[in-house]
């Protein structure tokens, strides 16, 4: 199963909100990024997004994935797997989102277009 689509959207992102979500901080889905995403999704059972490493310096977007969705709760072993993947990728930041995907309580996904 491919978890990153060629059109830049993570496959787990609901189609009805794709046009409104800010994906500008995501890493370009090249072969390495797609492979790593698929491996981590399988190993962690979470929805994975890989960001450009410089994203930590930017202001958080109100329509960004982190603003809209809850992160996954990872056990120590899972967190170690994620950290090892970040070391392999070097200039990227990996975020594991809950699976099934959960919006933050304060977010109404129907209102994000506004």
URLIN-V705349 format. One record per helix or strand of 2 or more residues. SS is the DSSP state (hx for helix, st for strand). FROM is the first residue (numbers start at 0). TO is the last residue. Records with the same first field share a line. If there is no record, write none. Layout:
# URLIN-V705349
SS = FROM-TO ; FROM-TO
This chain:
# URLIN-V705349
hx = 14-19 ; 30-43 ; 52-56 ; 64-67 ; 75-88 ; 108-110
st = 46-51 ; 91-96
